[in-house]
Amino acid sequence: MQIETVGPYQLHLFACELPAPGGWDSFVSILKFDNVIQDFRCVLERHHASTIPAATYEEAINEARRTGNALIEAGNLPE
């Protein structure tokens, strides 16, 4: 898992190894900083980032990152 900050958001990037024939599945959770509670709160939990397994852990994390950034840029996340 990796955590990255993008403005008021945190991306939690996950990659899970798949059984034979192998590959990696990618997921992203998105948290947004809440000024009232002065902490991050989850606005999207373990969103599946791709329907096609990645060949490597790094590719899966990159896919999760791309998906998370696209969701933030689209602006359709719950407040």
Jmol script that loads the backbone (N, CA, C; Angstrom):
load data "model"
ATOM      1  N   MET A   1       0.842  -1.181   0.000  1.00  0.00           N
ATOM      2  CA  MET A   1       0.000   0.000   0.000  1.00  0.00           C
ATOM      3  C   MET A   1       0.883   1.239   0.000  1.00  0.00           C
ATOM      4  N   GLN A   2       0.442   2.259  -0.715  1.00  0.00           N
ATOM      5  CA  GLN A   2       1.111   3.551  -0.719  1.00  0.00           C
ATOM      6  C   GLN A   2       0.069   4.630  -0.440  1.00  0.00           C
ATOM      7  N   ILE A   3       0.506   5.704   0.203  1.00  0.00           N
ATOM      8  CA  ILE A   3      -0.370   6.839   0.486  1.00  0.00           C
ATOM      9  C   ILE A   3       0.238   8.071  -0.162  1.00  0.00           C
ATOM     10  N   GLU A   4      -0.590   8.793  -0.923  1.00  0.00           N
ATOM     11  CA  GLU A   4      -0.147  10.023  -1.570  1.00  0.00           C
ATOM     12  C   GLU A   4      -1.164  11.117  -1.292  1.00  0.00           C
ATOM     13  N   THR A   5      -0.697  12.340  -1.148  1.00  0.00           N
ATOM     14  CA  THR A   5      -1.571  13.476  -0.904  1.00  0.00           C
ATOM     15  C   THR A   5      -1.709  14.294  -2.184  1.00  0.00           C
ATOM     16  N   VAL A   6      -2.967  14.615  -2.530  1.00  0.00           N
ATOM     17  CA  VAL A   6      -3.274  15.425  -3.702  1.00  0.00           C
ATOM     18  C   VAL A   6      -4.223  16.523  -3.235  1.00  0.00           C
ATOM     19  N   GLY A   7      -3.693  17.723  -2.988  1.00  0.00           N
ATOM     20  CA  GLY A   7      -4.520  18.804  -2.449  1.00  0.00           C
ATOM     21  C   GLY A   7      -5.115  18.381  -1.122  1.00  0.00           C
ATOM     22  N   PRO A   8      -6.448  18.506  -0.959  1.00  0.00           N
ATOM     23  CA  PRO A   8      -7.071  18.115   0.306  1.00  0.00           C
ATOM     24  C   PRO A   8      -7.365  16.617   0.403  1.00  0.00           C
ATOM     25  N   TYR A   9      -6.933  15.852  -0.592  1.00  0.00           N
ATOM     26  CA  TYR A   9      -7.226  14.424  -0.645  1.00  0.00           C
ATOM     27  C   TYR A   9      -5.996  13.575  -0.346  1.00  0.00           C
ATOM     28  N   GLN A  10      -6.251  12.377   0.154  1.00  0.00           N
ATOM     29  CA  GLN A  10      -5.228  11.346   0.272  1.00  0.00           C
ATOM     30  C   GLN A  10      -5.674  10.172  -0.577  1.00  0.00           C
ATOM     31  N   LEU A  11      -4.749   9.643  -1.372  1.00  0.00           N
ATOM     32  CA  LEU A  11      -5.003   8.430  -2.128  1.00  0.00           C
ATOM     33  C   LEU A  11      -4.328   7.276  -1.391  1.00  0.00           C
ATOM     34  N   HIS A  12      -5.069   6.241  -1.097  1.00  0.00           N
ATOM     35  CA  HIS A  12      -4.507   5.023  -0.529  1.00  0.00           C
ATOM     36  C   HIS A  12      -4.521   4.003  -1.663  1.00  0.00           C
ATOM     37  N   LEU A  13      -3.341   3.655  -2.146  1.00  0.00           N
ATOM     38  CA  LEU A  13      -3.182   2.806  -3.317  1.00  0.00           C
ATOM     39  C   LEU A  13      -2.849   1.382  -2.875  1.00  0.00           C
ATOM     40  N   PHE A  14      -3.626   0.419  -3.366  1.00  0.00           N
ATOM     41  CA  PHE A  14      -3.457  -0.982  -2.974  1.00  0.00           C
ATOM     42  C   PHE A  14      -3.208  -1.844  -4.204  1.00  0.00           C
ATOM     43  N   ALA A  15      -2.407  -2.881  -4.042  1.00  0.00           N
ATOM     44  CA  ALA A  15      -2.223  -3.905  -5.071  1.00  0.00           C
ATOM     45  C   ALA A  15      -2.261  -5.262  -4.380  1.00  0.00           C
ATOM     46  N   CYS A  16      -3.102  -6.147  -4.889  1.00  0.00           N
ATOM     47  CA  CYS A  16      -3.249  -7.480  -4.311  1.00  0.00           C
ATOM     48  C   CYS A  16      -2.824  -8.518  -5.341  1.00  0.00           C
ATOM     49  N   GLU A  17      -1.929  -9.406  -4.916  1.00  0.00           N
ATOM     50  CA  GLU A  17      -1.450 -10.444  -5.821  1.00  0.00           C
ATOM     51  C   GLU A  17      -2.545 -11.480  -6.043  1.00  0.00           C
ATOM     52  N   LEU A  18      -2.726 -11.872  -7.294  1.00  0.00           N
ATOM     53  CA  LEU A  18      -3.741 -12.850  -7.660  1.00  0.00           C
ATOM     54  C   LEU A  18      -3.134 -14.246  -7.745  1.00  0.00           C
ATOM     55  N   PRO A  19      -3.945 -15.278  -7.466  1.00  0.00           N
ATOM     56  CA  PRO A  19      -3.443 -16.653  -7.621  1.00  0.00           C
ATOM     57  C   PRO A  19      -3.235 -16.971  -9.102  1.00  0.00           C
ATOM     58  N   ALA A  20      -2.689 -18.150  -9.378  1.00  0.00           N
ATOM     59  CA  ALA A  20      -2.380 -18.564 -10.755  1.00  0.00           C
ATOM     60  C   ALA A  20      -3.557 -18.276 -11.672  1.00  0.00           C
ATOM     61  N   PRO A  21      -3.357 -17.715 -12.816  1.00  0.00           N
ATOM     62  CA  PRO A  21      -2.093 -17.519 -13.509  1.00  0.00           C
ATOM     63  C   PRO A  21      -1.313 -16.297 -13.047  1.00  0.00           C
ATOM     64  N   GLY A  22      -1.775 -15.595 -12.050  1.00  0.00           N
ATOM     65  CA  GLY A  22      -0.994 -14.502 -11.469  1.00  0.00           C
ATOM     66  C   GLY A  22      -1.443 -13.131 -11.922  1.00  0.00           C
ATOM     67  N   GLY A  23      -0.639 -12.158 -11.574  1.00  0.00           N
ATOM     68  CA  GLY A  23      -0.949 -10.766 -11.855  1.00  0.00           C
ATOM     69  C   GLY A  23      -1.285 -10.041 -10.568  1.00  0.00           C
ATOM     70  N   TRP A  24      -1.639  -8.786 -10.717  1.00  0.00           N
ATOM     71  CA  TRP A  24      -1.939  -7.929  -9.573  1.00  0.00           C
ATOM     72  C   TRP A  24      -3.227  -7.168  -9.821  1.00  0.00           C
ATOM     73  N   ASP A  25      -4.088  -7.116  -8.829  1.00  0.00           N
ATOM     74  CA  ASP A  25      -5.339  -6.377  -8.867  1.00  0.00           C
ATOM     75  C   ASP A  25      -5.119  -5.042  -8.161  1.00  0.00           C
ATOM     76  N   SER A  26      -5.699  -3.968  -8.683  1.00  0.00           N
ATOM     77  CA  SER A  26      -5.447  -2.637  -8.111  1.00  0.00           C
ATOM     78  C   SER A  26      -6.730  -2.009  -7.572  1.00  0.00           C
ATOM     79  N   PHE A  27      -6.565  -1.294  -6.447  1.00  0.00           N
ATOM     80  CA  PHE A  27      -7.672  -0.618  -5.779  1.00  0.00           C
ATOM     81  C   PHE A  27      -7.188   0.731  -5.272  1.00  0.00           C
ATOM     82  N   VAL A  28      -8.137   1.664  -5.119  1.00  0.00           N
ATOM     83  CA  VAL A  28      -7.817   2.960  -4.541  1.00  0.00           C
ATOM     84  C   VAL A  28      -8.910   3.345  -3.548  1.00  0.00           C
ATOM     85  N   SER A  29      -8.503   3.882  -2.408  1.00  0.00           N
ATOM     86  CA  SER A  29      -9.419   4.514  -1.463  1.00  0.00           C
ATOM     87  C   SER A  29      -9.055   5.989  -1.442  1.00  0.00           C
ATOM     88  N   ILE A  30     -10.071   6.846  -1.316  1.00  0.00           N
ATOM     89  CA  ILE A  30      -9.831   8.285  -1.310  1.00  0.00           C
ATOM     90  C   ILE A  30     -10.380   8.871  -0.016  1.00  0.00           C
ATOM     91  N   LEU A  31      -9.537   9.636   0.655  1.00  0.00           N
ATOM     92  CA  LEU A  31      -9.924  10.332   1.876  1.00  0.00           C
ATOM     93  C   LEU A  31      -9.811  11.828   1.618  1.00  0.00           C
ATOM     94  N   LYS A  32     -10.676  12.604   2.247  1.00  0.00           N
ATOM     95  CA  LYS A  32     -10.653  14.065   2.094  1.00  0.00           C
ATOM     96  C   LYS A  32     -10.478  14.693   3.468  1.00  0.00           C
ATOM     97  N   PHE A  33      -9.658  15.738   3.526  1.00  0.00           N
ATOM     98  CA  PHE A  33      -9.436  16.415   4.794  1.00  0.00           C
ATOM     99  C   PHE A  33     -10.695  17.174   5.181  1.00  0.00           C
ATOM    100  N   ASP A  34     -11.124  16.969   6.423  1.00  0.00           N
ATOM    101  CA  ASP A  34     -12.313  17.616   6.973  1.00  0.00           C
ATOM    102  C   ASP A  34     -11.847  18.659   7.977  1.00  0.00           C
ATOM    103  N   ASN A  35     -12.107  19.926   7.683  1.00  0.00           N
ATOM    104  CA  ASN A  35     -11.664  21.019   8.549  1.00  0.00           C
ATOM    105  C   ASN A  35     -12.320  20.993   9.922  1.00  0.00           C
ATOM    106  N   VAL A  36     -13.530  20.482  10.005  1.00  0.00           N
ATOM    107  CA  VAL A  36     -14.247  20.456  11.277  1.00  0.00           C
ATOM    108  C   VAL A  36     -13.579  19.486  12.255  1.00  0.00           C
ATOM    109  N   ILE A  37     -13.276  18.288  11.782  1.00  0.00           N
ATOM    110  CA  ILE A  37     -12.676  17.298  12.671  1.00  0.00           C
ATOM    111  C   ILE A  37     -11.147  17.311  12.630  1.00  0.00           C
ATOM    112  N   GLN A  38     -10.593  18.123  11.708  1.00  0.00           N
ATOM    113  CA  GLN A  38      -9.141  18.251  11.554  1.00  0.00           C
ATOM    114  C   GLN A  38      -8.462  16.902  11.310  1.00  0.00           C
ATOM    115  N   ASP A  39      -9.100  16.109  10.425  1.00  0.00           N
ATOM    116  CA  ASP A  39      -8.550  14.799  10.071  1.00  0.00           C
ATOM    117  C   ASP A  39      -9.138  14.400   8.723  1.00  0.00           C
ATOM    118  N   PHE A  40      -8.586  13.349   8.143  1.00  0.00           N
ATOM    119  CA  PHE A  40      -9.105  12.833   6.885  1.00  0.00           C
ATOM    120  C   PHE A  40     -10.260  11.890   7.158  1.00  0.00           C
ATOM    121  N   ARG A  41     -11.253  11.917   6.257  1.00  0.00           N
ATOM    122  CA  ARG A  41     -12.363  10.968   6.337  1.00  0.00           C
ATOM    123  C   ARG A  41     -12.545  10.328   4.964  1.00  0.00           C
ATOM    124  N   CYS A  42     -12.924   9.079   4.964  1.00  0.00           N
ATOM    125  CA  CYS A  42     -13.040   8.310   3.733  1.00  0.00           C
ATOM    126  C   CYS A  42     -14.255   8.768   2.921  1.00  0.00           C
ATOM    127  N   VAL A  43     -14.036   9.056   1.627  1.00  0.00           N
ATOM    128  CA  VAL A  43     -15.137   9.406   0.737  1.00  0.00           C
ATOM    129  C   VAL A  43     -15.342   8.335  -0.338  1.00  0.00           C
ATOM    130  N   LEU A  44     -14.362   7.449  -0.513  1.00  0.00           N
ATOM    131  CA  LEU A  44     -14.479   6.335  -1.451  1.00  0.00           C
ATOM    132  C   LEU A  44     -13.589   5.212  -0.944  1.00  0.00           C
ATOM    133  N   GLU A  45     -14.198   4.067  -0.671  1.00  0.00           N
ATOM    134  CA  GLU A  45     -13.432   2.976  -0.060  1.00  0.00           C
ATOM    135  C   GLU A  45     -13.184   1.838  -1.043  1.00  0.00           C
ATOM    136  N   ARG A  46     -11.937   1.474  -1.201  1.00  0.00           N
ATOM    137  CA  ARG A  46     -11.472   0.330  -1.992  1.00  0.00           C
ATOM    138  C   ARG A  46     -12.166   0.191  -3.335  1.00  0.00           C
ATOM    139  N   HIS A  47     -12.060   1.237  -4.121  1.00  0.00           N
ATOM    140  CA  HIS A  47     -12.610   1.264  -5.473  1.00  0.00           C
ATOM    141  C   HIS A  47     -11.707   0.441  -6.387  1.00  0.00           C
ATOM    142  N   HIS A  48     -12.297  -0.493  -7.124  1.00  0.00           N
ATOM    143  CA  HIS A  48     -11.532  -1.334  -8.047  1.00  0.00           C
ATOM    144  C   HIS A  48     -11.030  -0.448  -9.186  1.00  0.00           C
ATOM    145  N   ALA A  49      -9.719  -0.382  -9.371  1.00  0.00           N
ATOM    146  CA  ALA A  49      -9.124   0.564 -10.314  1.00  0.00           C
ATOM    147  C   ALA A  49      -9.065   0.055 -11.746  1.00  0.00           C
ATOM    148  N   SER A  50      -9.126  -1.251 -11.947  1.00  0.00           N
ATOM    149  CA  SER A  50      -9.009  -1.783 -13.299  1.00  0.00           C
ATOM    150  C   SER A  50      -9.649  -3.156 -13.377  1.00  0.00           C
ATOM    151  N   THR A  51     -10.198  -3.472 -14.540  1.00  0.00           N
ATOM    152  CA  THR A  51     -10.782  -4.801 -14.739  1.00  0.00           C
ATOM    153  C   THR A  51      -9.749  -5.795 -15.256  1.00  0.00           C
ATOM    154  N   ILE A  52      -8.610  -5.285 -15.694  1.00  0.00           N
ATOM    155  CA  ILE A  52      -7.543  -6.141 -16.224  1.00  0.00           C
ATOM    156  C   ILE A  52      -6.399  -6.193 -15.217  1.00  0.00           C
ATOM    157  N   PRO A  53      -5.995  -7.385 -14.776  1.00  0.00           N
ATOM    158  CA  PRO A  53      -4.878  -7.483 -13.825  1.00  0.00           C
ATOM    159  C   PRO A  53      -3.578  -6.930 -14.417  1.00  0.00           C
ATOM    160  N   ALA A  54      -2.803  -6.283 -13.581  1.00  0.00           N
ATOM    161  CA  ALA A  54      -1.495  -5.759 -13.993  1.00  0.00           C
ATOM    162  C   ALA A  54      -0.460  -6.871 -13.884  1.00  0.00           C
ATOM    163  N   ALA A  55       0.611  -6.740 -14.669  1.00  0.00           N
ATOM    164  CA  ALA A  55       1.668  -7.753 -14.659  1.00  0.00           C
ATOM    165  C   ALA A  55       2.539  -7.646 -13.414  1.00  0.00           C
ATOM    166  N   THR A  56       2.710  -6.412 -12.892  1.00  0.00           N
ATOM    167  CA  THR A  56       3.596  -6.207 -11.748  1.00  0.00           C
ATOM    168  C   THR A  56       2.898  -5.367 -10.677  1.00  0.00           C
ATOM    169  N   TYR A  57       3.474  -5.402  -9.489  1.00  0.00           N
ATOM    170  CA  TYR A  57       2.984  -4.581  -8.375  1.00  0.00           C
ATOM    171  C   TYR A  57       3.026  -3.101  -8.754  1.00  0.00           C
ATOM    172  N   GLU A  58       4.133  -2.656  -9.338  1.00  0.00           N
ATOM    173  CA  GLU A  58       4.302  -1.246  -9.699  1.00  0.00           C
ATOM    174  C   GLU A  58       3.253  -0.794 -10.708  1.00  0.00           C
ATOM    175  N   GLU A  59       2.945  -1.648 -11.689  1.00  0.00           N
ATOM    176  CA  GLU A  59       1.913  -1.301 -12.671  1.00  0.00           C
ATOM    177  C   GLU A  59       0.538  -1.189 -12.007  1.00  0.00           C
ATOM    178  N   ALA A  60       0.257  -2.068 -11.068  1.00  0.00           N
ATOM    179  CA  ALA A  60      -1.027  -2.027 -10.355  1.00  0.00           C
ATOM    180  C   ALA A  60      -1.146  -0.750  -9.529  1.00  0.00           C
ATOM    181  N   ILE A  61      -0.070  -0.363  -8.849  1.00  0.00           N
ATOM    182  CA  ILE A  61      -0.082   0.875  -8.060  1.00  0.00           C
ATOM    183  C   ILE A  61      -0.256   2.081  -8.980  1.00  0.00           C
ATOM    184  N   ASN A  62       0.416   2.077 -10.125  1.00  0.00           N
ATOM    185  CA  ASN A  62       0.262   3.178 -11.081  1.00  0.00           C
ATOM    186  C   ASN A  62      -1.163   3.278 -11.607  1.00  0.00           C
ATOM    187  N   GLU A  63      -1.804   2.141 -11.858  1.00  0.00           N
ATOM    188  CA  GLU A  63      -3.190   2.147 -12.310  1.00  0.00           C
ATOM    189  C   GLU A  63      -4.109   2.694 -11.222  1.00  0.00           C
ATOM    190  N   ALA A  64      -3.881   2.304  -9.981  1.00  0.00           N
ATOM    191  CA  ALA A  64      -4.668   2.837  -8.869  1.00  0.00           C
ATOM    192  C   ALA A  64      -4.478   4.349  -8.755  1.00  0.00           C
ATOM    193  N   ARG A  65      -3.244   4.822  -8.938  1.00  0.00           N
ATOM    194  CA  ARG A  65      -2.945   6.259  -8.890  1.00  0.00           C
ATOM    195  C   ARG A  65      -3.689   7.009 -10.005  1.00  0.00           C
ATOM    196  N   ARG A  66      -3.621   6.475 -11.238  1.00  0.00           N
ATOM    197  CA  ARG A  66      -4.309   7.112 -12.371  1.00  0.00           C
ATOM    198  C   ARG A  66      -5.814   7.191 -12.118  1.00  0.00           C
ATOM    199  N   THR A  67      -6.387   6.091 -11.628  1.00  0.00           N
ATOM    200  CA  THR A  67      -7.821   6.062 -11.362  1.00  0.00           C
ATOM    201  C   THR A  67      -8.198   7.055 -10.270  1.00  0.00           C
ATOM    202  N   GLY A  68      -7.441   7.084  -9.183  1.00  0.00           N
ATOM    203  CA  GLY A  68      -7.711   8.023  -8.092  1.00  0.00           C
ATOM    204  C   GLY A  68      -7.639   9.471  -8.540  1.00  0.00           C
ATOM    205  N   ASN A  69      -6.599   9.811  -9.293  1.00  0.00           N
ATOM    206  CA  ASN A  69      -6.462  11.183  -9.791  1.00  0.00           C
ATOM    207  C   ASN A  69      -7.591  11.544 -10.749  1.00  0.00           C
ATOM    208  N   ALA A  70      -8.008  10.596 -11.592  1.00  0.00           N
ATOM    209  CA  ALA A  70      -9.105  10.854 -12.509  1.00  0.00           C
ATOM    210  C   ALA A  70     -10.407  11.089 -11.758  1.00  0.00           C
ATOM    211  N   LEU A  71     -10.649  10.327 -10.696  1.00  0.00           N
ATOM    212  CA  LEU A  71     -11.865  10.517  -9.904  1.00  0.00           C
ATOM    213  C   LEU A  71     -11.863  11.884  -9.210  1.00  0.00           C
ATOM    214  N   ILE A  72     -10.706  12.301  -8.703  1.00  0.00           N
ATOM    215  CA  ILE A  72     -10.611  13.620  -8.073  1.00  0.00           C
ATOM    216  C   ILE A  72     -10.846  14.721  -9.098  1.00  0.00           C
ATOM    217  N   GLU A  73     -10.201  14.613 -10.257  1.00  0.00           N
ATOM    218  CA  GLU A  73     -10.351  15.628 -11.313  1.00  0.00           C
ATOM    219  C   GLU A  73     -11.790  15.708 -11.819  1.00  0.00           C
ATOM    220  N   ALA A  74     -12.484  14.567 -11.875  1.00  0.00           N
ATOM    221  CA  ALA A  74     -13.875  14.554 -12.334  1.00  0.00           C
ATOM    222  C   ALA A  74     -14.802  15.274 -11.359  1.00  0.00           C
ATOM    223  N   GLY A  75     -14.411  15.304 -10.083  1.00  0.00           N
ATOM    224  CA  GLY A  75     -15.175  16.047  -9.087  1.00  0.00           C
ATOM    225  C   GLY A  75     -16.478  15.401  -8.661  1.00  0.00           C
ATOM    226  N   ASN A  76     -16.664  14.092  -8.884  1.00  0.00           N
ATOM    227  CA  ASN A  76     -17.917  13.457  -8.473  1.00  0.00           C
ATOM    228  C   ASN A  76     -17.802  12.730  -7.142  1.00  0.00           C
ATOM    229  N   LEU A  77     -16.880  13.076  -6.313  1.00  0.00           N
ATOM    230  CA  LEU A  77     -16.740  12.409  -5.011  1.00  0.00           C
ATOM    231  C   LEU A  77     -17.690  13.038  -4.004  1.00  0.00           C
ATOM    232  N   PRO A  78     -18.229  12.215  -3.093  1.00  0.00           N
ATOM    233  CA  PRO A  78     -19.100  12.783  -2.047  1.00  0.00           C
ATOM    234  C   PRO A  78     -18.341  13.802  -1.191  1.00  0.00           C
ATOM    235  N   GLU A  79     -19.043  14.784  -0.716  1.00  0.00           N
ATOM    236  CA  GLU A  79     -18.429  15.797   0.156  1.00  0.00           C
ATOM    237  C   GLU A  79     -18.374  15.222   1.528  1.00  0.00           C
TER     238      GLU A  79
END
end "model"
wireframe off; spacefill off
backbone 0.3
color backbone group
